[in-house]
Amino acid sequence: MIRDITIGQYYPASSVIHRLDPRVKILSTFIYIASLFVVKNFSSYLYVLLFLGTTIILSKVPFKYMIKGLKPLFLIIILTFSINIFMTKGEILYQIGPLDITVEGVHQAVFMATRLILLIIGTSILTLTTSPIQLTDGIEKLLNPFKRIGVPAHELAMMMTIALRFIPTLLEETDKIMKAQMARGADFESGNILSRAKSLVPLLVPLFISAFRRADELAMAMEARCYRGGENRTRMRELSLHRRDFIAGVITCMVFVIILVDRFI
């Protein structure tokens, strides 16, 4: 299950989406997220699905790889579905003891679960098609205008990128520790919620120790290379916008406008 988490991972490929400027991809992701929260009916989801499906095809990332990222969050999706289907009042469709399943509840549950699935798949495309270095440069460039009001653009970009970069590493470390503990007789799956929580202690302690050790090693490596932040630093590849970036930005904005029109008009 842990190996199925795709957040923070980069999938190398030669595609149009991979070659897009990271600033365009970051802004397009925010517009995509805003579009999902603007949608109010299933017809608008068709535009989102068309846009998302086209993006996945152009990115050349296998669809199975995208679906695999949903497995670790399956419990959250089920929980969201259950809360909406049982807590929404309306015309009673079926009764399970004290709980009522309503027509409005079914509609709201499917609607919210679909939104969550599309949100996870859509946002994961950003890290799957953007290398950590490009992501750092893109975030820093977008935050540069806020330097005038004291925002540390380079430091924020570096912290965010390091956090994303080390998610797969920590997941791999967790998997190794879990297998080692299971070989010593640890049981992480049987028992109630309280006993499962207690069984995680032998997993979390070495994981935190490993995370702090990696952070210390990274700090020492950066210091040994005379890292002093973003001032007066040059880049091997400077970011520049091309025609494909403007086309991608226009298409994303058009999809957002279509969803706005569908909602309010």
Residue frames as qw, qx, qy, qz and C-alpha x, y, z in Angstrom:
[[0.000, 0.884, 0.468, 0.000, 0.00, 0.00, 0.00],
 [0.309, -0.791, 0.083, 0.521, 2.79, 2.43, 0.87],
 [0.407, -0.158, 0.584, 0.684, 4.49, 1.86, -2.48],
 [0.258, 0.623, 0.673, 0.304, 1.27, 2.89, -4.22],
 [0.091, -0.887, -0.200, 0.406, 1.59, 6.50, -3.04],
 [0.627, 0.441, 0.280, 0.578, 2.63, 8.60, -6.03],
 [0.095, -0.990, -0.100, -0.039, 2.64, 12.04, -4.35],
 [0.314, -0.838, 0.382, 0.232, 6.00, 13.71, -4.82],
 [0.707, -0.072, 0.601, 0.366, 7.23, 11.18, -7.39],
 [0.266, 0.672, -0.319, -0.613, 8.50, 12.19, -10.83],
 [0.809, 0.251, 0.527, 0.065, 7.71, 10.09, -13.90],
 [0.128, -0.532, 0.466, 0.695, 10.31, 10.81, -16.63],
 [0.591, 0.483, 0.630, 0.145, 8.95, 10.92, -20.16],
 [0.182, -0.122, 0.353, 0.909, 9.28, 12.92, -23.35],
 [0.096, 0.672, 0.727, 0.104, 5.93, 14.68, -23.64],
 [0.076, 0.658, 0.192, 0.724, 4.46, 18.11, -24.25],
 [0.558, -0.785, -0.183, -0.197, 3.34, 18.36, -20.63],
 [0.797, -0.357, -0.042, 0.485, 6.85, 17.57, -19.36],
 [0.502, 0.219, 0.154, 0.822, 8.29, 20.33, -21.56],
 [0.125, -0.860, -0.318, -0.380, 5.89, 23.00, -20.33],
 [0.132, 0.521, -0.402, 0.742, 7.24, 25.78, -18.16],
 [0.352, -0.264, -0.815, 0.378, 6.82, 24.84, -14.46],
 [0.109, 0.173, 0.285, -0.937, 5.24, 28.22, -13.74],
 [0.517, 0.008, -0.412, -0.751, 2.49, 27.48, -16.26],
 [0.560, -0.150, -0.812, -0.068, 1.92, 24.04, -14.75],
 [0.203, -0.205, -0.669, 0.685, 1.74, 25.39, -11.20],
 [0.283, 0.169, 0.091, -0.940, -0.73, 28.14, -12.13],
 [0.556, -0.007, -0.602, -0.573, -2.76, 25.72, -14.26],
 [0.409, -0.178, -0.866, 0.225, -2.97, 23.36, -11.28],
 [0.021, 0.253, 0.498, -0.829, -4.37, 26.13, -9.08],
 [0.444, 0.144, -0.228, -0.855, -6.89, 27.04, -11.79],
 [0.521, -0.053, -0.813, -0.254, -7.83, 23.36, -12.07],
 [0.234, -0.235, -0.795, 0.507, -8.40, 23.13, -8.30],
 [0.216, 0.248, 0.219, -0.919, -10.52, 26.30, -8.40],
 [0.481, 0.061, -0.548, -0.682, -12.54, 24.81, -11.27],
 [0.403, -0.168, -0.898, 0.044, -13.37, 21.71, -9.21],
 [0.107, -0.367, -0.644, 0.663, -14.75, 23.85, -6.39],
 [0.289, 0.228, -0.104, -0.924, -16.75, 26.00, -8.82],
 [0.339, -0.079, -0.833, -0.431, -18.49, 22.97, -10.35],
 [0.449, -0.059, 0.488, -0.746, -22.03, 22.51, -9.05],
 [0.867, 0.214, 0.198, -0.405, -23.44, 19.75, -11.32],
 [0.771, -0.116, 0.578, 0.239, -22.30, 16.62, -13.07],
 [0.643, 0.720, 0.217, 0.148, -22.47, 18.20, -16.52],
 [0.045, 0.943, -0.326, 0.049, -19.60, 20.52, -15.59],
 [0.665, -0.455, 0.582, 0.110, -17.57, 17.49, -14.56],
 [0.827, 0.429, 0.323, 0.164, -17.62, 16.43, -18.21],
 [0.338, 0.902, -0.178, 0.201, -15.50, 19.47, -19.13],
 [0.389, -0.740, 0.540, -0.098, -13.11, 18.69, -16.27],
 [0.845, -0.069, 0.526, 0.062, -12.88, 15.03, -17.30],
 [0.718, 0.659, 0.130, 0.183, -12.21, 15.99, -20.91],
 [0.100, 0.910, -0.345, 0.206, -9.47, 18.41, -19.86],
 [0.569, -0.570, 0.586, -0.095, -7.94, 15.94, -17.38],
 [0.893, 0.153, 0.418, 0.070, -8.08, 13.00, -19.80],
 [0.598, 0.774, -0.046, 0.203, -6.42, 15.01, -22.57],
 [0.126, -0.855, 0.467, -0.187, -3.70, 16.14, -20.16],
 [0.748, -0.342, 0.568, -0.031, -2.99, 12.56, -19.02],
 [0.858, 0.414, 0.269, 0.143, -2.78, 11.34, -22.62],
 [0.402, 0.862, -0.180, 0.253, -0.41, 14.16, -23.59],
 [0.363, -0.778, 0.487, -0.162, 1.74, 13.58, -20.50],
 [0.692, 0.321, -0.644, -0.050, 2.37, 9.93, -21.50],
 [0.224, -0.312, 0.774, -0.503, 1.98, 8.89, -17.86],
 [0.295, -0.160, -0.917, -0.215, 0.26, 5.47, -17.75],
 [0.524, -0.464, -0.153, -0.697, -3.32, 5.71, -16.53],
 [0.830, -0.301, -0.464, 0.072, -2.74, 2.69, -14.28],
 [0.498, 0.062, -0.387, 0.774, 0.01, 4.68, -12.59],
 [0.203, -0.359, 0.041, -0.910, -2.44, 7.51, -11.93],
 [0.750, -0.394, -0.318, -0.426, -5.07, 5.15, -10.51],
 [0.736, -0.075, -0.552, 0.384, -2.46, 3.51, -8.29],
 [0.163, 0.242, -0.348, 0.891, -2.09, 6.78, -6.43],
 [0.544, -0.401, -0.122, -0.726, -5.74, 6.56, -5.31],
 [0.746, -0.176, -0.642, 0.026, -5.28, 3.29, -3.40],
 [0.383, -0.056, -0.590, 0.708, -3.69, 4.79, -0.25],
 [0.194, 0.013, 0.196, -0.961, -6.48, 7.41, -0.11],
 [0.381, -0.265, -0.775, -0.428, -9.28, 4.92, -0.73],
 [0.320, -0.448, -0.731, 0.402, -10.30, 5.03, 2.96],
 [0.016, -0.347, -0.163, 0.924, -10.63, 8.83, 2.86],
 [0.290, -0.015, -0.535, -0.793, -12.75, 8.61, -0.30],
 [0.413, -0.360, -0.829, -0.111, -15.03, 6.00, 1.31],
 [0.242, -0.434, -0.562, 0.662, -15.29, 8.11, 4.49],
 [0.113, 0.216, -0.106, -0.964, -16.23, 11.21, 2.47],
 [0.375, -0.150, -0.707, -0.581, -18.81, 9.19, 0.54],
 [0.388, -0.398, -0.815, 0.164, -20.32, 7.73, 3.72],
 [0.119, -0.361, -0.391, 0.838, -20.55, 11.06, 5.56],
 [0.240, 0.150, -0.252, -0.925, -22.38, 12.70, 2.68],
 [0.412, -0.170, -0.773, -0.452, -24.73, 9.81, 1.94],
 [0.420, -0.444, -0.763, 0.208, -25.90, 9.49, 5.56],
 [0.230, -0.428, -0.364, 0.795, -25.79, 13.10, 6.76],
 [0.104, -0.005, -0.329, -0.938, -27.64, 14.81, 3.91],
 [0.370, 0.366, 0.660, -0.541, -31.34, 15.36, 4.58],
 [0.338, 0.240, -0.454, -0.789, -34.00, 14.95, 1.91],
 [0.839, 0.056, -0.158, -0.518, -36.30, 12.40, 0.32],
 [0.556, -0.392, 0.724, -0.113, -35.72, 9.04, 2.06],
 [0.602, 0.398, -0.589, -0.364, -34.63, 6.35, -0.35],
 [0.799, -0.068, -0.594, 0.066, -33.66, 3.57, 2.09],
 [0.471, -0.745, 0.276, -0.384, -33.23, 3.11, 5.84],
 [0.701, 0.151, -0.636, 0.287, -30.46, 1.25, 7.64],
 [0.468, -0.401, -0.589, 0.522, -31.44, 1.29, 11.31],
 [0.120, -0.803, -0.299, 0.501, -31.30, 4.89, 12.54],
 [0.203, -0.397, 0.408, 0.797, -29.53, 6.04, 9.38],
 [0.581, 0.670, 0.378, -0.267, -31.43, 7.35, 6.36],
 [0.407, -0.075, 0.559, 0.718, -30.19, 7.21, 2.79],
 [0.345, 0.735, 0.299, -0.502, -31.76, 10.02, 0.80],
 [0.680, 0.619, 0.288, 0.268, -31.84, 10.84, -2.88],
 [0.102, 0.964, -0.173, 0.174, -30.04, 14.09, -2.17],
 [0.601, -0.641, 0.473, 0.070, -27.50, 12.19, -0.04],
 [0.831, 0.144, 0.451, 0.291, -26.66, 9.78, -2.86],
 [0.472, 0.822, 0.123, 0.294, -26.26, 12.70, -5.26],
 [0.165, -0.935, 0.284, -0.135, -24.06, 14.64, -2.83],
 [0.757, -0.427, 0.474, 0.141, -21.96, 11.59, -1.94],
 [0.783, 0.347, 0.366, 0.363, -21.20, 10.73, -5.58],
 [0.271, 0.924, 0.029, 0.269, -20.57, 14.39, -6.34],
 [0.341, -0.866, 0.361, -0.061, -18.08, 14.88, -3.50],
 [0.817, -0.221, 0.484, 0.223, -16.30, 11.54, -4.09],
 [0.688, 0.580, 0.269, 0.344, -15.90, 12.44, -7.77],
 [0.058, 0.966, -0.139, 0.211, -14.49, 15.84, -6.82],
 [0.584, -0.677, 0.444, 0.054, -11.97, 14.25, -4.44],
 [0.842, 0.082, 0.446, 0.291, -10.84, 11.68, -7.03],
 [0.520, 0.761, 0.159, 0.354, -10.41, 14.32, -9.73],
 [0.197, -0.947, 0.226, -0.114, -8.56, 16.55, -7.26],
 [0.722, -0.471, 0.473, 0.181, -6.06, 13.81, -6.36],
 [0.775, 0.290, 0.424, 0.368, -5.42, 12.73, -9.96],
 [0.348, 0.886, 0.129, 0.279, -5.20, 16.27, -11.32],
 [0.256, -0.919, 0.295, -0.058, -2.79, 17.61, -8.71],
 [0.798, -0.320, 0.452, 0.238, -0.54, 14.54, -8.92],
 [0.718, 0.596, 0.201, 0.299, 0.15, 15.36, -12.59],
 [0.025, 0.970, -0.204, 0.132, 2.13, 18.40, -11.45],
 [0.467, -0.660, 0.588, 0.035, 4.76, 16.38, -9.55],
 [0.845, 0.111, 0.507, 0.128, 4.68, 13.46, -11.99],
 [0.638, 0.649, 0.237, 0.339, 5.61, 15.69, -14.93],
 [0.074, 0.923, -0.202, 0.319, 7.86, 18.24, -13.18],
 [0.730, 0.087, -0.483, 0.476, 11.30, 17.45, -11.80],
 [0.503, -0.696, -0.346, 0.377, 12.18, 18.77, -8.30],
 [0.402, -0.214, 0.122, 0.882, 14.66, 21.28, -9.73],
 [0.013, -0.383, -0.496, -0.779, 12.09, 22.68, -12.17],
 [0.402, -0.712, -0.566, -0.102, 9.50, 22.81, -9.41],
 [0.497, -0.543, -0.210, 0.643, 11.86, 24.79, -7.18],
 [0.242, -0.026, 0.282, 0.928, 12.66, 27.27, -9.96],
 [0.151, -0.521, -0.604, -0.583, 8.99, 27.67, -10.86],
 [0.448, -0.735, -0.490, 0.138, 7.87, 28.33, -7.28],
 [0.457, -0.430, -0.060, 0.776, 10.71, 30.76, -6.71],
 [0.143, 0.173, 0.410, 0.884, 9.94, 32.71, -9.90],
 [0.275, -0.645, -0.589, -0.402, 6.27, 32.96, -8.93],
 [0.524, -0.723, -0.360, 0.270, 7.15, 34.18, -5.43],
 [0.530, 0.070, 0.012, 0.845, 9.81, 36.67, -6.57],
 [0.048, -0.627, -0.230, -0.743, 7.37, 39.64, -6.80],
 [0.614, -0.725, -0.262, -0.170, 6.56, 39.17, -3.10],
 [0.700, -0.037, -0.284, 0.654, 10.20, 39.72, -2.08],
 [0.082, 0.515, -0.014, 0.853, 9.43, 43.44, -1.85],
 [0.583, -0.596, -0.007, -0.552, 7.19, 42.79, 1.16],
 [0.290, -0.582, 0.694, -0.310, 9.71, 40.52, 2.85],
 [0.958, 0.028, 0.156, -0.237, 8.63, 37.09, 1.60],
 [0.296, -0.554, 0.736, 0.253, 11.68, 34.73, 1.43],
 [0.785, 0.409, -0.159, -0.438, 10.89, 33.34, -2.03],
 [0.507, 0.460, -0.728, 0.001, 13.96, 31.13, -2.46],
 [0.121, -0.239, 0.849, -0.455, 13.78, 29.66, 1.05],
 [0.681, 0.159, 0.396, -0.595, 10.07, 28.86, 0.73],
 [0.763, 0.449, -0.330, -0.328, 10.57, 27.26, -2.67],
 [0.314, 0.437, -0.826, 0.166, 13.48, 25.20, -1.37],
 [0.341, -0.124, 0.762, -0.537, 11.55, 23.97, 1.68],
 [0.768, 0.273, 0.191, -0.546, 8.49, 23.01, -0.36],
 [0.694, 0.489, -0.492, -0.194, 10.56, 21.17, -2.94],
 [0.116, 0.373, -0.873, 0.292, 12.62, 19.30, -0.33],
 [0.548, 0.002, 0.606, -0.577, 9.40, 18.24, 1.39],
 [0.826, 0.385, -0.024, -0.411, 7.98, 16.90, -1.88],
 [0.493, 0.558, -0.667, -0.024, 11.28, 15.30, -2.83],
 [0.011, 0.309, -0.880, 0.360, 11.58, 13.35, 0.41],
 [0.758, -0.018, 0.228, -0.611, 8.01, 12.00, 0.46],
 [0.894, 0.247, -0.339, -0.154, 8.94, 8.97, -1.74],
 [0.384, 0.436, -0.710, 0.397, 12.16, 8.48, 0.25],
 [0.338, -0.254, 0.616, -0.665, 10.33, 8.44, 3.58],
 [0.864, 0.077, 0.033, -0.496, 7.67, 6.11, 2.16],
 [0.768, 0.345, -0.538, 0.053, 10.36, 3.70, 1.02],
 [0.118, 0.375, -0.723, 0.567, 12.00, 3.93, 4.44],
 [0.621, -0.153, 0.368, -0.675, 8.63, 3.25, 6.09],
 [0.908, 0.182, -0.236, -0.296, 8.12, 0.17, 3.95],
 [0.566, 0.379, -0.672, 0.290, 11.57, -1.17, 4.88],
 [0.147, -0.306, 0.654, -0.677, 11.03, -0.57, 8.61],
 [0.772, -0.046, 0.151, -0.615, 7.58, -2.16, 8.47],
 [0.875, 0.231, -0.413, -0.103, 8.92, -5.29, 6.79],
 [0.353, 0.378, -0.710, 0.478, 11.77, -5.48, 9.30],
 [0.387, -0.228, 0.530, -0.720, 9.35, -5.17, 12.23],
 [0.876, 0.064, -0.054, -0.474, 7.00, -7.76, 10.73],
 [0.717, 0.316, -0.610, 0.119, 9.96, -10.15, 10.38],
 [0.131, 0.259, -0.720, 0.630, 10.47, -9.68, 14.14],
 [0.153, -0.379, -0.895, 0.180, 6.85, -10.56, 14.88],
 [0.148, 0.277, 0.226, -0.922, 5.15, -7.16, 14.78],
 [0.174, 0.504, 0.824, 0.192, 1.50, -7.15, 13.69],
 [0.011, 0.172, -0.018, -0.985, 0.13, -3.98, 12.05],
 [0.343, -0.117, -0.584, -0.726, -3.16, -5.30, 10.69],
 [0.480, -0.410, -0.773, -0.066, -5.05, -7.29, 13.36],
 [0.270, -0.389, -0.567, 0.674, -6.96, -5.93, 16.36],
 [0.074, 0.883, 0.457, -0.077, -9.06, -2.82, 16.91],
 [0.317, 0.863, -0.008, 0.392, -8.12, 0.77, 16.13],
 [0.426, -0.852, 0.278, -0.120, -6.45, 1.29, 19.54],
 [0.837, -0.280, 0.407, 0.234, -4.26, -1.80, 19.25],
 [0.699, 0.533, 0.225, 0.420, -3.30, -0.86, 15.68],
 [0.041, 0.948, -0.109, 0.297, -2.32, 2.61, 16.87],
 [0.624, -0.681, 0.383, 0.026, -0.13, 1.10, 19.60],
 [0.877, 0.056, 0.365, 0.307, 1.51, -1.25, 17.08],
 [0.500, 0.800, 0.062, 0.326, 2.64, 1.79, 15.06],
 [0.384, -0.892, 0.230, 0.059, 4.97, 2.97, 17.85],
 [0.720, -0.306, 0.482, 0.394, 7.78, 0.55, 16.82],
 [0.583, 0.526, 0.423, 0.451, 7.37, 1.94, 13.29],
 [0.073, 0.964, 0.136, 0.218, 7.21, 5.67, 14.03],
 [0.537, -0.778, 0.212, 0.248, 10.19, 5.88, 16.40],
 [0.636, -0.169, 0.484, 0.577, 12.82, 4.57, 13.90],
 [0.403, 0.681, 0.452, 0.412, 11.09, 6.52, 11.10],
 [0.125, -0.990, -0.050, -0.039, 11.47, 9.82, 12.97],
 [0.598, -0.598, 0.363, 0.392, 15.09, 8.99, 13.82],
 [0.620, 0.196, 0.537, 0.538, 15.78, 8.23, 10.14],
 [0.229, 0.866, 0.340, 0.285, 14.04, 11.46, 9.02],
 [0.301, -0.938, 0.117, 0.128, 16.10, 13.59, 11.43],
 [0.663, -0.338, 0.471, 0.473, 19.29, 11.83, 10.33],
 [0.528, 0.472, 0.499, 0.499, 18.53, 12.49, 6.67],
 [0.025, 0.972, 0.185, 0.140, 17.72, 16.15, 7.42],
 [0.483, -0.779, 0.273, 0.291, 21.04, 16.54, 9.27],
 [0.661, -0.042, 0.538, 0.522, 22.95, 14.89, 6.41],
 [0.378, 0.730, 0.423, 0.382, 21.23, 17.17, 3.88],
 [0.172, -0.985, -0.015, 0.028, 22.07, 20.27, 5.94],
 [0.586, -0.564, 0.413, 0.409, 25.72, 19.22, 6.21],
 [0.616, 0.261, 0.549, 0.501, 25.91, 18.51, 2.47],
 [0.210, 0.892, 0.295, 0.270, 24.45, 21.93, 1.63],
 [0.347, -0.913, 0.156, 0.150, 26.84, 23.64, 4.05],
 [0.688, -0.286, 0.480, 0.463, 29.83, 21.73, 2.63],
 [0.487, 0.455, 0.506, 0.547, 28.91, 23.06, -0.82],
 [0.182, -0.168, -0.088, 0.965, 28.82, 26.63, 0.53],
 [0.063, -0.613, -0.672, -0.411, 25.08, 26.99, 0.03],
 [0.140, -0.226, -0.346, 0.900, 24.00, 30.48, 1.07],
 [0.339, 0.619, 0.489, -0.512, 20.51, 30.87, -0.35],
 [0.594, 0.612, 0.486, 0.193, 19.29, 32.33, -3.61],
 [0.030, 0.950, -0.089, -0.297, 21.24, 35.58, -3.69],
 [0.118, 0.756, -0.564, -0.312, 23.69, 35.91, -6.61],
 [0.571, -0.079, 0.812, 0.089, 23.10, 32.31, -7.68],
 [0.410, 0.394, -0.477, -0.670, 22.86, 31.35, -11.35],
 [0.820, 0.111, 0.489, -0.276, 21.04, 28.44, -12.97],
 [0.392, -0.137, 0.773, 0.479, 22.16, 25.99, -15.60],
 [0.073, 0.417, 0.735, 0.530, 18.80, 26.36, -17.40],
 [0.141, 0.163, 0.238, -0.947, 16.91, 29.63, -17.15],
 [0.329, 0.517, 0.772, -0.166, 13.12, 29.42, -17.40],
 [0.113, 0.244, -0.310, -0.912, 11.59, 30.93, -20.52],
 [0.594, 0.412, 0.516, -0.459, 8.07, 30.90, -21.89],
 [0.125, -0.088, 0.766, 0.624, 7.40, 29.41, -25.31],
 [0.450, -0.044, -0.384, -0.805, 4.41, 29.25, -27.61],
 [0.540, -0.221, -0.806, -0.100, 3.26, 25.92, -26.14],
 [0.224, -0.237, -0.645, 0.691, 3.16, 27.53, -22.67],
 [0.264, 0.138, 0.040, -0.954, 0.85, 30.33, -23.83],
 [0.548, -0.071, -0.626, -0.551, -1.40, 27.81, -25.61],
 [0.460, -0.229, -0.827, 0.229, -1.61, 25.63, -22.49],
 [0.058, -0.223, -0.465, 0.855, -2.42, 28.65, -20.31],
 [0.389, 0.065, -0.218, -0.893, -5.14, 29.85, -22.68],
 [0.560, -0.141, -0.755, -0.309, -6.75, 26.39, -22.86],
 [0.340, -0.251, -0.763, 0.489, -6.76, 26.09, -19.05],
 [0.110, 0.215, 0.252, -0.937, -8.35, 29.53, -18.67],
 [0.462, -0.008, -0.481, -0.745, -10.95, 28.67, -21.34],
 [0.493, -0.237, -0.837, -0.006, -11.97, 25.53, -19.44],
 [0.186, -0.291, -0.595, 0.726, -12.32, 27.58, -16.25],
 [0.258, 0.146, -0.057, -0.953, -14.44, 30.20, -18.02],
 [0.502, -0.113, -0.695, -0.502, -16.68, 27.49, -19.51],
 [0.414, -0.311, -0.807, 0.285, -17.25, 26.02, -16.03],
 [0.021, -0.263, -0.350, 0.899, -18.01, 29.49, -14.64],
 [0.386, 0.047, -0.342, -0.856, -20.53, 30.12, -17.41],
 [0.518, -0.190, -0.803, -0.224, -22.13, 26.70, -16.81],
 [0.312, -0.304, -0.724, 0.535, -22.47, 27.47, -13.10],
 [0.000, -0.418, -0.320, 0.850, -23.78, 31.03, -13.14],
 [0.356, 0.319, -0.257, -0.840, -25.53, 31.30, -16.54]]
